[in-house]
Amino acid sequence: MTSHKTTQTMKPATAAKKLGVYLQATPAEFQEGVVSRSELNALQADPPQWLQDLRRNGPHPRPVVAAKLGVSIAGLARGGVTEPLTTEQIDALKDEQPEWLQRERATQAEVRKEAARIKEKNAARDGQDDAPQA
């Protein structure tokens, strides 16, 4: 029995998410077609000019906006940011430092600190489990 290797494809929305770009800002031919795994790998390895421009200038999807601002996606929503933002808009928010952004960054810092504490605690516990029993 011979195996037929089928080409793995994905919807444009999935490919845009994997590339970290806002789907509606991509070229029409990207939005209307399907993207194979090899095409995605090629886009990641050697991004065309449109992809480089989108990554540099935006508009960026919420996960990218949140990462660039140092907040969670929920924090963006609490701050009233529901639309994709350009790099210029993100930089303006960083410069303005509105109260919601300061608050959400502090919250995110606490979340990271707590996650690190738990990880350290679990590592110490796992280290004790490995110790020989008397």
Secondary structure, DSSP 8 states (H G I E B T S, - for coil): --------EE-HHHHHHHHT--GGGS-HHHHHS-EEHHHHHHHHHS--HHHHHHHHH--B-HHHHHHHHTS-HHHHHHTT--S-B-HHHHHHHHHH--HHHHHHHHHHHHHHHHHHHHHHHHHHHHHHHHS---
